[in-house]
Amino acid sequence: MRRAGLALAAALASAFCLAAASDPAERLPDPAQEARARVLFKEVRCMVCQNESIEDSQAELAVDLRRLVRERVAAGDDDLAVRRWLVERYGEFVMLRPAFSLANLVLWLAPVAAVMVGGLALAARVRSAGEAPDLLTPEESARLAQLVRTDDGHDPALKSSPDDPKA
């Protein structure tokens, strides 16, 4: 019984939230036009909230944009004309899914190119780190060997280990 009461309360809360989200005075009288406008709301970015559609946002600018879209739909503009009007007025950024263009292609490919260049640079760095460069000239190597020799004239690196049976 308690579960049913919680489910009913959740359903009522959802209904109240949906009712509050759209003022009936803002809605278009023609249900078909209102439906078209609502589809457009989902495609338009709230310029205040950035990654939220004007349908989901309660910012004042989103309310104004919803009103403007409704006006354009009521004036008889088709969906494409409304989108063009919004882009002309606010720029390509106003659309949540911008139209394909050369500028957008560059924006999409730039991160991929940056990762590829970074990967190539990393591979070159790893490859060059694997090569051991000659640190000493032959003269320096000979001098180092002379300095390292012990008093008995043997190189300590070549001495036998304590485990060596010959020692």
C-alpha positions in Angstrom: 0.0 0.0 0.0 2.8 2.4 0.9 4.5 1.6 -2.5 1.3 2.6 -4.3 1.1 5.9 -2.3 4.8 6.7 -3.3 4.1 5.9 -6.9 1.0 8.1 -6.9 2.9 11.0 -5.2 5.7 10.7 -7.8 3.2 10.7 -10.7 1.5 13.8 -9.3 4.8 15.6 -8.8 5.8 14.8 -12.4 2.5 16.1 -13.6 2.9 19.3 -11.6 6.4 19.8 -13.0 5.3 19.3 -16.5 2.4 21.7 -16.0 4.7 24.3 -14.5 7.2 23.9 -17.3 4.9 25.5 -19.9 2.6 28.3 -19.3 -0.7 27.8 -21.1 -0.7 31.5 -22.1 2.5 30.9 -24.0 1.2 28.0 -26.0 0.0 28.3 -29.6 -3.7 27.8 -30.1 -3.1 25.4 -33.0 -1.9 22.0 -31.5 0.0 21.1 -34.7 1.9 24.4 -34.6 2.6 23.9 -30.9 3.9 20.4 -31.5 6.2 21.8 -34.3 7.5 24.5 -32.0 8.2 22.0 -29.2 10.3 19.9 -31.6 12.3 23.0 -32.5 12.7 23.8 -28.8 14.7 20.5 -28.4 17.1 21.6 -31.2 17.9 25.1 -29.9 20.6 25.7 -27.3 19.9 27.9 -24.4 22.7 30.5 -24.7 22.8 30.9 -20.9 22.8 27.2 -19.9 25.1 26.3 -22.9 24.4 22.5 -23.1 20.7 22.6 -22.4 17.9 23.0 -24.9 15.5 25.9 -24.6 12.8 23.4 -23.8 14.6 22.3 -20.7 15.8 25.7 -19.5 14.0 28.2 -17.4 16.4 31.0 -18.0 14.8 34.3 -19.2 16.6 34.0 -22.5 15.2 30.5 -23.1 11.7 31.8 -22.4 12.3 34.6 -24.9 13.6 32.2 -27.5 10.6 29.9 -27.0 8.4 32.9 -27.6 10.3 33.9 -30.7 10.1 30.4 -32.1 6.4 30.2 -31.5 6.0 33.6 -33.3 7.9 32.3 -36.3 5.9 29.1 -36.4 2.6 31.0 -36.0 3.7 33.4 -38.8 3.8 30.3 -41.1 7.6 29.7 -41.3 8.5 26.1 -41.9 11.0 24.4 -39.6 14.0 25.0 -41.9 13.1 28.7 -42.1 12.9 29.0 -38.3 16.3 27.3 -37.9 17.9 29.6 -40.6 16.4 32.7 -38.9 17.8 31.6 -35.5 21.3 30.9 -37.0 21.3 34.3 -38.8 20.3 36.1 -35.7 22.4 34.2 -33.0 25.0 32.3 -35.0 25.6 28.5 -35.6 26.2 28.0 -31.8 22.5 28.4 -31.1 21.8 25.0 -32.6 22.5 22.0 -30.4 23.4 20.0 -33.5 25.0 22.4 -36.0 24.7 21.9 -39.7 27.6 20.3 -41.5 30.1 22.8 -42.9 33.8 23.2 -43.6 34.2 25.2 -40.4 32.5 22.5 -38.4 34.6 19.8 -40.1 37.8 21.6 -38.9 36.4 21.7 -35.3 35.6 18.0 -35.4 39.0 17.0 -36.9 41.2 19.3 -34.9 41.1 17.1 -31.7 41.7 14.0 -33.7 44.7 15.6 -35.5 46.1 16.8 -32.2 45.9 13.3 -30.7 47.6 11.9 -33.8 50.4 14.4 -33.7 50.9 13.8 -30.0 51.0 10.0 -30.6 53.6 10.4 -33.3 55.7 12.7 -31.1 55.5 10.2 -28.3 56.4 7.3 -30.5 59.5 9.3 -31.8 60.5 10.1 -28.3 60.2 6.5 -27.1 62.1 5.2 -30.2 65.0 7.7 -29.7 65.1 6.9 -25.9 65.7 3.2 -26.8 68.9 4.1 -28.7 72.0 4.4 -26.4 74.1 7.3 -27.7 77.9 7.2 -27.5 78.6 9.2 -24.4 82.4 9.1 -24.5 84.9 9.4 -27.4 87.4 6.6 -27.8 90.1 8.8 -26.2 87.9 9.4 -23.2 87.1 5.7 -22.9 90.8 4.8 -22.9 91.5 7.5 -20.2 88.7 6.2 -18.0 89.9 2.6 -18.3 93.4 3.8 -17.3 92.0 5.6 -14.2 89.9 2.7 -13.1 92.7 0.1 -13.2 93.9 -1.1 -9.8 97.5 -1.0 -8.5 98.1 -4.6 -9.7 97.2 -3.5 -13.3 93.9 -5.4 -13.5 90.6 -3.9 -14.2 88.4 -4.4 -11.1 85.4 -5.1 -13.3 87.2 -8.1 -14.7 88.2 -9.6 -11.3 86.6 -12.9 -10.5 83.8 -13.1 -8.1 84.0 -14.8 -4.7 81.9 -17.6 -6.1 84.4 -18.3 -8.9 86.1 -21.7 -8.2 89.4 -20.4 -9.8 89.7 -17.6 -7.3 
